[in-house]
């Protein structure tokens, strides 16, 4: 399973961080990242990382503001969110899928990933950006 923490309330321009820890399996041959879903909208990809080589992928809407990283020893991925905007408000879901060849994110650098490709999900955490 994936256990998420972080999120909460921030003002526009502020920062929040999310973490996602895998329990019961190692992330070494996985892609892990976050989708988000705002009320009335489809779930969309935000940012992902190939754990074995650190290759990242970012949606255009968060590029330059969000940074994804991973700590293989801690079996955890992190999402640092800076310069937050009200449109970042959503429930953020951590998700993972296997990637034994470390090639899944090749050609998928814009974060527009299919939620159906991911098999393991976290419980979701609310991020609200409001003054």
N, CA, C and O of each residue as an XYZ file, in Angstrom:
524
protein
N       0.819     -1.183      0.000
C       0.000      0.000      0.000
C       0.870      1.256      0.000
O       2.066      1.203      0.288
N       0.263      2.349     -0.319
C       0.944      3.642     -0.301
C       0.299      4.495      0.774
O      -0.924      4.616      0.835
N       1.126      5.083      1.617
C       0.638      5.910      2.716
C       1.094      7.341      2.473
O       2.290      7.625      2.405
N       0.121      8.235      2.342
C       0.415      9.631      2.052
C       0.395     10.461      3.316
O      -0.303     10.141      4.278
N       1.167     11.527      3.303
C       1.098     12.524      4.361
C       1.404     13.885      3.760
O       1.915     13.996      2.645
N       1.080     14.915      4.525
C       1.294     16.272      4.050
C       0.003     16.870      3.542
O      -1.087     16.376      3.832
N       0.138     17.938      2.781
C      -1.035     18.648      2.285
C      -1.544     19.620      3.325
O      -0.845     19.942      4.286
N      -2.769     20.088      3.128
C      -3.371     21.049      4.054
C      -3.734     22.334      3.340
O      -4.067     22.337      2.155
N      -3.662     23.429      4.087
C      -4.084     24.743      3.598
C      -2.886     25.660      3.431
O      -2.029     25.740      4.311
N      -2.825     26.346      2.309
C      -1.771     27.323      2.071
C      -2.364     28.539      1.393
O      -3.399     28.453      0.732
N      -1.710     29.661      1.559
C      -2.109     30.875      0.861
C      -1.510     30.872     -0.539
O      -0.502     30.207     -0.777
N      -2.112     31.600     -1.457
C      -1.503     31.726     -2.790
C      -0.073     32.224     -2.673
O       0.215     33.166     -1.935
N       0.812     31.579     -3.412
C       2.227     31.892     -3.336
C       2.972     31.102     -2.285
O       4.201     31.147     -2.224
N       2.247     30.383     -1.464
C       2.861     29.606     -0.401
C       3.346     28.240     -0.857
O       3.349     27.926     -2.048
N       3.756     27.436      0.115
C       4.330     26.122     -0.172
C       3.700     25.052      0.710
O       3.270     25.308      1.834
N       3.665     23.857      0.160
C       3.278     22.664      0.897
C       4.107     21.502      0.369
O       4.658     21.569     -0.730
N       4.191     20.460      1.143
C       4.891     19.273      0.676
C       4.050     18.030      0.945
O       3.290     17.968      1.911
N       4.206     17.052      0.074
C       3.546     15.767      0.208
C       4.604     14.676      0.250
O       5.666     14.803     -0.359
N       4.307     13.615      0.966
C       5.166     12.448      0.926
C       4.310     11.206      0.732
O       3.125     11.188      1.064
N       4.931     10.181      0.193
C       4.224      8.933     -0.091
C       5.191      7.788      0.173
O       6.212      7.656     -0.501
N       4.863      6.967      1.154
C       5.720      5.860      1.562
C       5.074      4.534      1.176
O       3.902      4.287      1.460
N       5.864      3.691      0.526
C       5.376      2.363      0.161
C       5.545      1.419      1.346
O       6.577      1.415      2.018
N       4.528      0.633      1.581
C       4.549     -0.339      2.665
C       4.249     -1.717      2.089
O       3.251     -1.912      1.395
N       5.135     -2.676      2.389
C       4.895     -4.034      1.921
C       5.580     -4.385      0.629
O       5.535     -5.538      0.199
N       6.216     -3.414     -0.004
C       6.955     -3.675     -1.235
C       8.013     -2.588     -1.407
O       7.915     -1.507     -0.826
N       9.024     -2.895     -2.216
C      10.083     -1.935     -2.500
C       9.746     -1.158     -3.769
O       9.184     -1.702     -4.719
N      10.107      0.138     -3.762
C       9.820      0.998     -4.907
C      10.906      0.964     -5.988
O      10.812      1.693     -6.976
N      11.920      0.137     -5.816
C      13.102      0.203     -6.677
C      12.790      0.082     -8.171
O      13.474      0.699     -8.988
N      11.774     -0.696     -8.543
C      11.443     -0.904     -9.948
C      10.053     -0.365    -10.266
O       9.266     -0.983    -10.983
N       9.786      0.794     -9.714
C       8.485      1.424     -9.891
C       8.636      2.857    -10.405
O       9.669      3.502    -10.231
N       7.573      3.322    -11.039
C       7.318      4.748    -11.222
C       6.305      5.138    -10.157
O       5.331      4.422     -9.925
N       6.536      6.263     -9.516
C       5.627      6.733     -8.479
C       5.390      8.217     -8.682
O       6.259      8.930     -9.183
N       4.214      8.678     -8.294
C       3.919     10.094     -8.439
C       2.536     10.425     -7.948
O       1.912      9.671     -7.201
N       2.069     11.591     -8.397
C       0.790     12.081     -7.935
C      -0.145     12.465     -9.080
O       0.254     13.088    -10.063
N      -1.375     12.076     -8.913
C      -2.479     12.627     -9.672
C      -3.242     13.561     -8.741
O      -3.075     13.500     -7.523
N      -4.070     14.418     -9.307
C      -4.952     15.251     -8.497
C      -6.320     15.329     -9.150
O      -6.471     15.176    -10.362
N      -7.323     15.577     -8.292
C      -8.682     15.678     -8.790
C      -9.415     16.771     -8.041
O      -9.586     16.705     -6.824
N      -9.841     17.767     -8.777
C     -10.636     18.860     -8.223
C     -12.112     18.515     -8.393
O     -12.457     17.714     -9.262
N     -12.989     19.103     -7.584
C     -14.422     18.810     -7.701
C     -14.949     19.065     -9.107
O     -14.734     20.134     -9.678
N     -15.636     18.079     -9.654
C     -16.221     18.216    -10.974
C     -15.258     18.055    -12.125
O     -15.639     18.233    -13.281
N     -14.006     17.720    -11.826
C     -13.009     17.582    -12.896
C     -12.443     16.169    -12.924
O     -12.553     15.423    -11.950
N     -11.842     15.816    -14.039
C     -11.211     14.508    -14.164
C      -9.893     14.474    -13.390
O      -9.266     15.502    -13.137
N      -9.503     13.269    -13.027
C      -8.207     13.095    -12.378
C      -7.104     13.376    -13.400
O      -7.148     12.874    -14.523
N      -6.125     14.175    -13.007
C      -5.051     14.535    -13.930
C      -3.681     14.273    -13.310
O      -3.505     14.357    -12.095
N      -2.727     13.958    -14.162
C      -1.372     13.726    -13.705
C      -0.694     15.021    -13.309
O      -0.885     16.054    -13.952
N       0.096     14.967    -12.253
C       0.810     16.136    -11.744
C       2.313     15.967    -11.943
O       2.945     16.740    -12.663
N       2.869     14.960    -11.306
C       4.313     14.749    -11.386
C       4.630     13.320    -11.015
O       3.976     12.721    -10.161
N       5.669     12.767    -11.686
C       6.029     11.372    -11.486
C       7.543     11.237    -11.564
O       8.236     12.108    -12.090
N       8.042     10.123    -11.028
C       9.474      9.882    -11.045
C       9.755      8.395    -11.173
O       9.080      7.569    -10.559
N      10.756      8.063    -11.973
C      11.228      6.692    -12.040
C      12.197      6.494    -10.888
O      13.240      7.146    -10.839
N      11.872      5.615     -9.971
C      12.645      5.493     -8.746
C      14.080      5.058     -9.023
O      15.003      5.529     -8.358
N      14.281      4.174     -9.985
C      15.624      3.613    -10.209
C      16.607      4.637    -10.770
O      17.794      4.586    -10.447
N      16.134      5.572    -11.608
C      17.074      6.519    -12.211
C      16.729      7.982    -11.963
O      17.441      8.873    -12.428
N      15.653      8.235    -11.241
C      15.314      9.608    -10.886
C      14.726     10.440    -11.992
O      14.577     11.651    -11.828
N      14.379      9.830    -13.131
C      13.812     10.603    -14.238
C      12.460     11.156    -13.838
O      11.587     10.392    -13.428
N      12.255     12.489    -13.947
C      10.980     13.078    -13.540
C      10.077     13.397    -14.740
O      10.508     13.428    -15.893
N       8.837     13.626    -14.413
C       7.860     14.068    -15.401
C       6.936     15.049    -14.701
O       6.487     14.799    -13.583
N       6.652     16.172    -15.364
C       5.825     17.205    -14.758
C       4.745     17.657    -15.744
O       4.993     17.797    -16.941
N       3.555     17.880    -15.216
C       2.531     18.538    -16.009
C       2.969     19.970    -16.286
O       3.653     20.587    -15.469
N       2.577     20.487    -17.429
C       2.976     21.847    -17.786
C       2.481     22.864    -16.758
O       3.125     23.888    -16.534
N       1.342     22.582    -16.138
C       0.752     23.523    -15.177
C       1.538     23.639    -13.883
O       1.329     24.591    -13.130
N       2.434     22.701    -13.599
C       3.194     22.749    -12.345
C       4.701     22.848    -12.582
O       5.466     23.012    -11.632
N       5.129     22.749    -13.832
C       6.551     22.774    -14.141
C       7.164     24.088    -13.651
O       6.616     25.165    -13.887
N       8.296     23.986    -12.972
C       8.963     25.159    -12.430
C       8.494     25.538    -11.034
O       9.128     26.353    -10.363
N       7.382     24.948    -10.591
C       6.853     25.258     -9.255
C       6.918     24.039     -8.330
O       7.159     24.174     -7.130
N       6.702     22.854     -8.895
C       6.704     21.630     -8.098
C       7.988     20.848     -8.386
O       8.508     20.875     -9.502
N       8.487     20.157     -7.368
C       9.672     19.317     -7.517
C       9.407     17.967     -6.891
O       9.031     17.870     -5.722
N       9.608     16.920     -7.684
C       9.436     15.565     -7.165
C      10.813     14.961     -6.897
O      11.772     15.221     -7.624
N      10.892     14.161     -5.857
C      12.138     13.481     -5.515
C      11.800     12.156     -4.869
O      10.645     11.871     -4.552
N      12.838     11.350     -4.680
C      12.601     10.066     -4.010
C      13.795      9.736     -3.139
O      14.917     10.174     -3.394
N      13.529      8.955     -2.105
C      14.554      8.446     -1.196
C      14.388      6.933     -1.196
O      13.504      6.391     -0.533
N      15.248      6.265     -1.947
C      15.103      4.820     -2.078
C      15.249      4.116     -0.734
O      14.555      3.135     -0.465
N      16.143      4.611      0.101
C      16.348      3.984      1.406
C      15.115      4.070      2.286
O      14.803      3.149      3.041
N      14.415      5.205      2.174
C      13.203      5.414      2.962
C      11.963      4.867      2.251
O      10.864      4.861      2.805
N      12.169      4.403      0.994
C      11.043      3.842      0.230
C       9.921      4.866      0.087
O       8.738      4.543      0.195
N      10.329      6.111     -0.159
C       9.391      7.240     -0.108
C       9.640      8.197     -1.271
O      10.777      8.412     -1.689
N       8.548      8.764     -1.780
C       8.622      9.842     -2.757
C       8.089     11.118     -2.116
O       7.266     11.081     -1.201
N       8.578     12.241     -2.617
C       8.207     13.538     -2.068
C       7.803     14.477     -3.200
O       8.331     14.403     -4.310
N       6.854     15.362     -2.893
C       6.462     16.396     -3.840
C       6.497     17.726     -3.111
O       5.676     17.975     -2.227
N       7.434     18.571     -3.472
C       7.532     19.916     -2.920
C       6.771     20.852     -3.844
O       7.068     20.942     -5.036
N       5.791     21.546     -3.287
C       4.934     22.418     -4.083
C       5.143     23.859     -3.640
O       4.798     24.229     -2.517
N       5.705     24.662     -4.522
C       5.964     26.081     -4.244
C       5.113     26.959     -5.151
O       4.537     26.486     -6.131
N       5.041     28.213     -4.819
C       4.291     29.196     -5.617
C       2.889     28.680     -5.918
O       2.425     28.730     -7.057
N       2.229     28.188     -4.889
C       0.923     27.570     -5.069
C      -0.109     28.577     -5.557
O      -0.074     29.759     -5.215
N      -1.033     28.064     -6.372
C      -2.111     28.869     -6.928
C      -3.454     28.275     -6.507
O      -3.532     27.083     -6.212
N      -4.503     29.080     -6.475
C      -5.818     28.524     -6.129
C      -6.211     27.343     -7.018
O      -6.899     26.432     -6.559
N      -5.793     27.347     -8.259
C      -6.134     26.247     -9.164
C      -5.391     24.949     -8.858
O      -5.655     23.919     -9.477
N      -4.467     24.996     -7.908
C      -3.812     23.765     -7.448
C      -4.676     23.035     -6.415
O      -4.353     21.914     -6.022
N      -5.758     23.656     -5.980
C      -6.636     23.049     -4.992
C      -7.258     21.771     -5.543
O      -7.892     21.790     -6.598
N      -7.077     20.663     -4.831
C      -7.572     19.367     -5.271
C      -7.231     18.328     -4.214
O      -6.492     18.603     -3.269
N      -7.779     17.134     -4.387
C      -7.299     15.979     -3.638
C      -6.150     15.368     -4.430
O      -6.296     15.065     -5.614
N      -5.033     15.192     -3.787
C      -3.843     14.644     -4.432
C      -3.713     13.165     -4.074
O      -3.741     12.794     -2.900
N      -3.572     12.340     -5.089
C      -3.464     10.894     -4.906
C      -2.082     10.410     -5.332
O      -1.654     10.650     -6.460
N      -1.396      9.734     -4.431
C      -0.151      9.077     -4.780
C      -0.479      7.770     -5.507
O      -1.439      7.082     -5.159
N       0.322      7.438     -6.512
C       0.077      6.220     -7.275
C       1.396      5.644     -7.758
O       2.369      6.375     -7.940
N       1.429      4.335     -7.964
C       2.654      3.669     -8.409
C       2.320      2.560     -9.400
O       1.222      2.004     -9.390
N       3.284      2.255    -10.248
C       3.183      1.156    -11.198
C       4.586      0.603    -11.415
O       5.575      1.310    -11.223
N       4.666     -0.641    -11.811
C       5.965     -1.236    -12.049
C       6.599     -0.671    -13.318
O       5.905     -0.255    -14.246
N       7.926     -0.666    -13.338
C       8.679     -0.182    -14.495
C      10.052     -0.830    -14.462
O      11.049     -0.167    -14.177
N      10.107     -2.129    -14.755
C      11.349     -2.889    -14.610
C      12.434     -2.431    -15.574
O      13.621     -2.557    -15.273
N      12.042     -1.901    -16.727
C      13.021     -1.433    -17.711
C      13.339      0.047    -17.563
O      14.172      0.581    -18.295
N      12.677      0.714    -16.616
C      12.899      2.149    -16.377
C      12.667      2.966    -17.642
O      13.389      3.929    -17.898
N      11.679      2.596    -18.422
C      11.402      3.299    -19.676
C      10.007      3.900    -19.744
O       9.685      4.582    -20.717
N       9.166      3.667    -18.734
C       7.780      4.111    -18.826
C       7.672      5.614    -19.045
O       6.811      6.060    -19.805
N       8.527      6.407    -18.397
C       8.399      7.857    -18.513
C       9.086      8.414    -19.763
O       9.005      9.617    -20.012
N       9.745      7.591    -20.539
C      10.341      8.074    -21.787
C       9.228      8.541    -22.708
O       8.290      7.792    -22.980
N       9.324      9.762    -23.184
C       8.291     10.316    -24.046
C       7.053     10.756    -23.296
O       6.083     11.208    -23.905
N       7.076     10.631    -22.007
C       5.930     11.054    -21.178
C       6.415     12.109    -20.189
O       6.204     11.978    -18.983
N       7.054     13.137    -20.690
C       7.679     14.127    -19.816
C       6.726     15.210    -19.364
O       7.092     16.042    -18.533
N       5.493     15.223    -19.896
C       4.565     16.299    -19.545
C       3.571     15.910    -18.476
O       2.611     16.639    -18.229
N       3.785     14.769    -17.835
C       2.937     14.385    -16.723
C       1.543     13.932    -17.094
O       0.750     13.604    -16.212
N       1.224     13.906    -18.374
C      -0.143     13.531    -18.796
C      -0.229     12.013    -18.886
O      -0.215     11.430    -19.970
N      -0.318     11.401    -17.729
C      -0.328      9.952    -17.672
C      -1.735      9.438    -17.453
O      -2.603     10.148    -16.946
N      -1.946      8.200    -17.842
C      -3.251      7.555    -17.727
C      -3.391      6.938    -16.344
O      -2.613      6.051    -15.992
N      -4.365      7.384    -15.549
C      -4.529      6.765    -14.228
C      -4.712      5.256    -14.300
O      -4.353      4.542    -13.363
N      -5.259      4.770    -15.390
C      -5.464      3.334    -15.548
C      -4.181      2.540    -15.654
O      -4.191      1.319    -15.499
N      -3.059      3.228    -15.921
C      -1.767      2.543    -15.995
C      -1.204      2.244    -14.609
O      -0.246      1.481    -14.484
N      -1.784      2.833    -13.575
C      -1.253      2.721    -12.216
C      -2.088      1.757    -11.402
O      -3.318      1.797    -11.438
N      -1.411      0.893    -10.670
C      -2.094     -0.210     -9.998
C      -2.164     -0.085     -8.481
O      -2.949     -0.778     -7.835
N      -1.352      0.791     -7.917
C      -1.331      0.943     -6.456
C      -1.592      2.402     -6.148
O      -0.962      3.285     -6.730
N      -2.526      2.665     -5.226
C      -2.964      4.032     -4.930
C      -2.933      4.318     -3.447
O      -3.178      3.441     -2.619
N      -2.626      5.574     -3.126
C      -2.743      6.047     -1.764
C      -4.166      6.492     -1.472
O      -5.045      6.424     -2.331
N      -4.375      6.948     -0.251
C      -5.718      7.283      0.201
C      -6.169      8.667     -0.230
O      -7.353      8.992     -0.144
N      -5.238      9.480     -0.689
C      -5.565     10.841     -1.091
C      -5.408     11.809      0.064
O      -5.672     11.478      1.220
N      -4.970     13.017     -0.275
C      -4.825     14.063      0.737
C      -5.256     15.395      0.129
O      -4.972     15.677     -1.035
N      -5.936     16.203      0.917
C      -6.491     17.457      0.422
C      -5.432     18.549      0.431
O      -4.721     18.733      1.419
N      -5.337     19.261     -0.667
C      -4.524     20.468     -0.770
C      -5.463     21.615     -1.128
O      -6.154     21.572     -2.146
N      -5.481     22.634     -0.284
C      -6.342     23.793     -0.509
C      -5.482     25.045     -0.528
O      -4.718     25.303      0.402
N      -5.616     25.815     -1.593
C      -4.868     27.062     -1.725
C      -5.879     28.198     -1.755
O      -6.641     28.351     -2.709
N      -5.868     28.978     -0.705
C      -6.875     30.030     -0.567
C      -6.371     31.102      0.377
O      -5.627     30.824      1.317
N      -6.787     32.336      0.112
C      -6.442     33.423      1.019
C      -7.532     33.616      2.060
O      -7.418     34.492      2.917
